[in-house]
Amino acid sequence: MRAIQYYGPGDVRLEEIPEPVVGPGQVKIKVAWCGICGSDLHLYHGALQGATPTATEPHPVTGETLPVGMGHEFSGTIVELGPNVDTARLSVGHNVTIEPAITCMQPSCPACSTHGTRNLCPRSAYIGISGRAGGLSEYVVVDQMLAHVLPAGTSLEVGAMMEPLAVGWHAVRKANFKTGNTALILGAGPVAILLLEVLKVFHPGWVGVSGRSKKRCELAEQHGASAVFNVRTAGVDVVAETLKATGQLGVDVVFDCGGNQTTMDTATAAVRRGGTIMNLAVWSTKPVVDMTTLFFKEVTFANSMAYADDHPEMLEALGQGRFGDLSSLITRRIPLEDFVEKGIKALIHEKDQHVERDYMSHQLSTWRTALAHVDAILRAREHGIPAYA
């Protein structure tokens, strides 16, 4: 089969490799669509320490060395079941989305043995980054627990968006967001727009979005933001406008998808007394935090990292029609052969011209402009903290 293989920084190849063989408790999937995200960009520029193996040192969870398959945002159709698969849940012909997080799953691991905290396993890895196949290939084999059946009527294109959508779902749930609550999203990239879609499921009272790209701000408007603030426009005061929209109270929750000093300061000023600041960003610098203001406002500051056991509830909401038209986020499709030139390099050099994401099946590719910072990931990994971009 054809597959995108990662050999090292700047060395990504489209190759013919053997089809994977299904094992006990596993399912074989014919890939339909797969996303390219910021992690793939970082892989192209330099391996992610702790997440990516080397040519001589295998990853401690996957046991694989380079090369490894790329791609972790993908969907497809089950074509074969291994022994001991739960046939009451999965069967040949099911369209599925893949949760790419791989963890140790040892009974002695507190994170893996507690519901909703698997993302905090210190030995976490990811399909398409650390090994265990990759969604940028024709077929993959995954453990059955990582395959989630898509609701009837959900396209496989939309199915490939479930991984980043789950990032937003996890953050909203962790923030205890309720119907009628108000929110401010700092950043207007792909995760932020999908976060906006998640917030709409919970019927918010008001949601503002702050961004730096004209096209992304326009996209936020199209997807139902109550107000959009382009901070590159002279005279735009996000805090003042947010306070005005909320009767000078501030919002219940600020979701920081930007991860810089400006967003930290904006969040501190725009959140209401007793509110919550929820960070989704991987930071490249250590911010200055105004603890005095946060103290007297009794603000809860929390973090949301990836997802954990969120897919079933999120997919149930999708099946109930509670999300908007997610397919409208698809703007471009490119051939697999052009993965580097029209995928990776286009994302690097033309990111301001792109609105949201491209897609790839085993012949087509998708990308999402969710850039994170390599040095922050490295620092996190060095301290045993799972970091994911």
C-alpha distance (Angstrom), angle and dihedral (degrees) to the residues before:
residue distance angle dihedral
M1 . . .
R2 3.79 . .
A3 3.79 118.1 .
I4 3.80 140.4 164.3
Q5 3.80 107.4 -115.8
Y6 3.80 126.6 -164.5
Y7 3.81 115.1 -143.3
G8 3.79 98.1 165.9
P9 3.82 142.9 -61.5
G10 3.79 109.5 -18.5
D11 3.80 91.7 -2.2
V12 3.80 109.5 105.4
R13 3.79 118.2 148.4
L14 3.78 138.1 -171.3
E15 3.80 103.6 -138.0
E16 3.77 144.5 166.7
I17 3.81 108.7 -112.8
P18 3.83 132.7 167.1
E19 3.79 117.2 -84.0
P20 3.81 111.5 -105.3
V21 3.80 119.4 -104.5
V22 3.78 118.7 -129.6
G23 3.80 117.4 -121.8
P24 3.81 136.9 -170.2
G25 3.78 113.1 -49.5
Q26 3.81 91.5 8.5
V27 3.79 137.4 112.4
K28 3.79 129.1 -149.2
I29 3.78 114.7 -135.6
K30 3.77 131.7 -164.2
V31 3.78 101.3 -140.5
A32 3.79 116.8 -126.7
W33 3.80 104.8 175.0
C34 3.80 135.5 0.3
G35 3.79 133.0 -172.4
I36 3.78 129.8 -135.6
C37 3.79 112.1 -144.9
G38 3.77 139.5 177.1
S39 3.80 91.3 -79.8
D40 3.80 88.9 62.9
L41 3.79 89.9 52.9
H42 3.78 90.3 52.4
L43 3.79 90.5 48.7
Y44 3.78 89.1 53.3
H45 3.80 91.0 53.5
G46 3.78 97.9 37.1
A47 3.79 140.2 -20.9
L48 3.80 116.3 -90.9
Q49 3.78 105.8 -115.7
G50 3.78 110.8 -126.3
A51 3.81 92.6 12.0
T52 3.79 101.4 58.5
P53 3.81 124.5 54.2
T54 3.78 122.8 -137.3
A55 3.79 130.0 -129.1
T56 3.81 89.8 -94.6
E57 3.82 105.7 24.0
P58 3.81 115.5 64.0
H59 3.77 122.0 -144.3
P60 3.83 108.3 -98.3
V61 3.81 93.5 -128.8
T62 3.81 103.7 36.9
G63 3.81 96.8 31.0
E64 3.81 89.4 -141.4
T65 3.79 131.8 132.0
L66 3.80 128.0 -158.5
P67 2.92 133.2 -34.2
V68 3.79 100.4 58.9
G69 3.78 130.7 170.3
M70 3.80 117.9 -101.9
G71 3.79 131.1 -136.2
H72 3.80 130.7 70.5
E73 3.83 105.6 177.5
F74 3.76 103.0 75.5
S75 3.77 149.5 132.2
G76 3.77 134.6 -165.1
T77 3.78 148.4 141.0
I78 3.80 126.7 -75.9
V79 3.80 110.1 -117.4
E80 3.81 101.3 168.8
L81 3.80 139.2 20.4
G82 3.78 125.1 -148.1
P83 3.80 124.2 -142.7
N84 3.81 117.7 -69.5
V85 3.81 95.4 21.4
D86 3.81 115.0 149.3
T87 3.81 99.4 -109.5
A88 3.79 90.7 -174.2
R89 3.80 87.3 68.9
L90 3.81 105.5 27.1
S91 3.78 132.3 34.8
V92 3.79 139.9 162.3
G93 3.81 109.5 -77.4
H94 3.81 95.9 32.0
N95 3.78 114.7 134.0
V96 3.78 108.5 -134.5
T97 3.78 143.1 -179.1
I98 3.78 119.4 -143.0
E99 3.79 128.0 -126.3
P100 3.82 98.7 -151.9
A101 3.82 100.3 -163.8
I102 3.81 112.7 116.6
T103 3.80 118.0 -168.7
C104 3.79 135.9 173.0
M105 3.85 94.6 -99.5
Q106 3.79 90.5 -159.7
P107 3.83 116.9 156.3
S108 3.80 87.9 -130.3
C109 3.83 91.6 59.0
P110 3.85 109.8 94.7
A111 3.80 92.1 -158.1
C112 3.80 96.0 51.2
S113 3.80 94.9 41.3
T114 3.82 94.7 52.5
H115 3.79 122.4 74.8
G116 3.78 113.5 -110.9
T117 3.81 99.3 13.5
R118 3.80 104.3 80.5
N119 3.82 88.5 111.7
L120 3.81 88.1 67.8
C121 3.79 95.5 61.4
P122 3.83 107.1 129.1
R123 3.82 89.6 -140.4
S124 3.79 96.6 53.3
A125 3.78 121.4 149.4
Y126 3.80 135.8 172.7
I127 3.77 134.8 -130.6
G128 3.79 108.2 -114.2
I129 3.81 93.0 25.5
S130 3.78 106.8 48.6
G131 3.80 100.0 24.4
R132 3.82 135.0 -93.3
A133 3.81 94.0 121.1
G134 3.78 125.7 -61.8
G135 3.77 136.2 -112.4
L136 3.81 92.2 -124.4
S137 3.78 90.2 79.4
E138 3.77 137.7 78.1
Y139 3.80 96.5 -107.9
V140 3.80 136.1 16.8
V141 3.79 134.9 -177.0
V142 3.81 117.3 -144.7
D143 3.79 137.3 171.8
Q144 3.80 109.9 -91.5
M145 3.81 93.4 -117.5
L146 3.82 89.5 64.8
A147 3.83 95.1 56.1
H148 3.81 116.9 85.2
V149 3.80 121.4 -172.4
L150 3.78 113.5 -121.8
P151 3.81 117.5 -127.6
A152 3.78 116.1 -100.2
G153 3.78 111.5 -84.3
T154 3.81 95.0 23.1
S155 3.78 111.7 129.4
L156 3.78 119.9 -128.2
E157 3.81 87.9 -123.1
V158 3.78 89.9 61.4
G159 3.79 88.4 41.6
A160 3.80 90.0 65.0
M161 3.80 88.8 59.4
M162 3.79 94.7 60.5
E163 3.80 94.6 90.9
P164 3.84 95.7 61.2
L165 3.80 90.2 35.4
A166 3.80 88.0 57.8
V167 3.80 88.8 56.2
G168 3.80 88.4 61.2
W169 3.80 93.5 42.3
H170 3.79 91.7 53.1
A171 3.81 92.0 50.2
V172 3.80 94.5 49.0
R173 3.78 92.4 47.7
K174 3.80 91.9 46.7
A175 3.82 89.6 51.4
N176 3.85 89.9 54.7
F177 3.79 89.0 -128.7
K178 3.81 112.3 -171.0
T179 3.79 136.0 -164.2
G180 3.79 110.2 -78.2
N181 3.81 94.6 20.7
T182 3.79 119.4 133.5
A183 3.80 126.5 -128.6
L184 3.78 143.4 -175.3
I185 3.81 119.7 -153.4
L186 3.80 114.4 -156.4
G187 3.79 107.9 -153.7
A188 3.80 128.7 30.9
G189 3.79 101.7 -142.2
P190 3.80 126.2 122.4
V191 3.81 96.6 -76.5
A192 3.80 89.6 48.1
I193 3.82 92.5 51.9
L194 3.79 91.7 47.9
L195 3.80 88.5 46.8
L196 3.80 87.2 54.6
E197 3.80 88.8 53.4
V198 3.80 90.1 51.8
L199 3.81 92.3 49.5
K200 3.80 89.9 53.2
V201 3.81 88.7 59.2
F202 3.82 87.6 63.9
H203 3.84 94.2 48.9
P204 3.82 100.8 -120.4
G205 3.76 123.6 -155.9
W206 3.83 93.7 -133.4
V207 3.81 135.0 -9.7
G208 3.78 123.8 -169.6
V209 3.80 123.6 -169.1
S210 3.79 125.4 -157.9
G211 3.81 120.6 -161.8
R212 3.79 145.5 153.7
S213 3.81 102.2 -139.0
K214 3.80 121.8 79.6
K215 3.80 93.3 -146.5
R216 3.77 93.6 47.2
C217 3.78 91.3 48.7
E218 3.78 88.8 50.8
L219 3.79 88.8 51.3
A220 3.81 90.8 52.5
E221 3.81 88.7 53.7
Q222 3.80 91.0 49.6
H223 3.79 90.7 52.0
G224 3.75 95.5 54.8
A225 3.80 108.8 -91.7
S226 3.81 111.0 164.5
A227 3.79 90.2 -137.8
V228 3.80 134.4 1.0
F229 3.79 124.7 -154.9
N230 3.80 120.4 -161.7
V231 3.80 101.6 -159.3
R232 3.80 91.2 -162.7
T233 3.79 88.3 67.9
A234 3.79 113.4 94.5
G235 3.78 114.7 -109.4
V236 3.80 97.1 18.4
D237 3.81 109.5 141.8
V238 3.80 108.8 -174.4
V239 3.78 95.1 -173.1
A240 3.82 95.2 48.0
E241 3.81 92.4 47.5
T242 3.79 92.2 46.8
L243 3.79 92.5 50.7
K244 3.79 89.9 47.0
A245 3.81 91.2 52.5
T246 3.81 92.0 49.3
G247 3.78 99.7 45.4
Q248 3.83 91.1 -100.5
L249 3.82 90.4 -61.5
G250 3.79 100.2 106.5
V251 3.80 127.0 -132.0
D252 3.77 126.7 -58.7
V253 3.81 92.5 -128.1
V254 3.79 133.8 18.3
F255 3.82 113.7 -160.9
D256 3.79 110.0 -157.4
C257 3.80 110.8 -155.0
G258 3.80 93.4 156.9
G259 3.77 104.4 63.8
N260 3.80 104.3 -157.2
Q261 3.79 138.8 111.6
T262 3.80 92.9 -93.7
T263 3.80 93.3 54.5
M264 3.81 90.9 45.5
D265 3.81 90.9 53.8
T266 3.80 92.4 44.2
A267 3.80 92.1 49.7
T268 3.81 92.1 49.8
A269 3.80 92.2 51.8
A270 3.82 97.9 39.7
V271 3.81 100.7 47.1
R272 3.80 117.1 93.5
R273 3.78 124.7 -120.1
G274 3.77 107.0 -79.6
G275 3.80 90.9 16.2
T276 3.80 132.6 128.3
I277 3.78 135.0 -110.9
M278 3.82 109.6 -157.1
N279 3.79 115.5 -166.5
L280 3.82 118.8 -153.6
A281 3.79 97.2 164.6
V282 3.79 132.2 100.4
W283 3.79 104.6 -132.8
S284 3.79 125.6 -139.0
T285 3.81 93.9 -166.9
K286 3.78 137.6 37.2
P287 3.82 107.0 -105.1
V288 3.76 126.8 -140.1
V289 3.80 104.4 -117.8
D290 3.80 120.4 -156.6
M291 3.78 95.6 -138.8
T292 3.81 92.6 171.2
T293 3.79 92.9 61.2
L294 3.80 92.3 42.5
F295 3.81 89.6 49.8
F296 3.79 96.8 51.2
K297 3.80 91.3 43.4
E298 3.82 88.9 46.6
V299 3.79 90.4 -134.1
T300 3.79 121.1 178.9
F301 3.80 111.8 -135.0
A302 3.79 114.1 -162.4
N303 3.80 141.3 162.1
S304 3.77 132.5 -134.7
M305 3.82 118.0 -157.8
A306 3.80 118.4 -169.0
Y307 3.84 111.0 -64.0
A308 3.77 142.9 -65.1
D309 3.81 125.5 -163.8
D310 3.81 89.1 -20.7
H311 3.80 99.8 118.8
P312 3.84 99.7 80.1
E313 3.81 95.2 53.6
M314 3.81 92.5 41.1
L315 3.80 92.7 49.3
E316 3.80 89.9 48.5
A317 3.81 88.6 56.3
L318 3.80 89.4 47.8
G319 3.80 90.7 52.3
Q320 3.80 90.1 50.3
G321 3.80 89.7 58.3
R322 3.80 93.5 -115.2
F323 3.81 93.7 135.8
G324 3.78 126.3 75.4
D325 3.79 125.9 -122.5
L326 3.80 101.0 -53.4
S327 3.80 90.9 174.4
S328 3.80 88.3 71.1
L329 3.81 87.2 74.2
I330 3.81 90.3 68.5
T331 3.78 108.8 97.6
R332 3.81 107.7 158.8
R333 3.81 144.3 18.2
I334 3.79 124.2 -158.2
P335 3.83 134.6 -175.5
L336 3.77 119.2 -98.5
E337 3.79 89.1 -120.1
D338 3.82 88.4 63.9
F339 3.80 94.3 51.7
V340 3.81 94.3 119.6
E341 3.81 101.4 33.8
K342 3.80 100.3 39.4
G343 3.79 98.0 23.2
I344 3.80 113.8 35.7
K345 3.81 98.6 21.5
A346 3.80 94.3 40.8
L347 3.78 89.3 52.7
I348 3.80 90.8 50.3
H349 3.79 98.4 44.8
E350 3.80 103.5 27.5
K351 3.79 104.0 31.9
D352 3.80 94.0 126.4
Q353 3.82 89.0 58.0
H354 3.77 93.6 55.0
V355 3.77 122.4 79.6
E356 3.78 105.9 -162.9
R357 3.77 128.1 -36.4
D358 3.74 147.5 -20.4
Y359 3.76 123.2 -148.8
M360 3.76 139.6 -136.8
S361 3.81 132.9 -168.2
H362 3.79 116.0 -173.1
Q363 3.80 81.6 -66.4
L364 3.81 99.0 29.3
S365 3.80 132.5 51.8
T366 3.78 140.0 -144.2
W367 3.73 133.9 -159.7
R368 3.73 138.7 -171.0
T369 3.78 125.4 -161.5
A370 3.79 99.6 -133.8
L371 3.77 100.8 137.7
A372 3.77 119.6 -171.1
H373 3.77 130.7 175.8
V374 3.77 121.5 -95.8
D375 3.78 96.0 -153.5
A376 3.80 91.6 55.1
I377 3.79 90.3 51.1
L378 3.78 90.6 49.1
R379 3.80 92.9 50.8
A380 3.79 90.7 48.6
R381 3.79 92.9 49.5
E382 3.80 91.6 47.4
H383 3.81 88.1 59.6
G384 3.79 93.4 47.3
I385 3.80 94.4 -104.9
P386 3.82 115.7 137.2
A387 3.80 108.2 -120.6
Y388 3.78 125.2 -170.6
A389 3.79 130.8 179.2
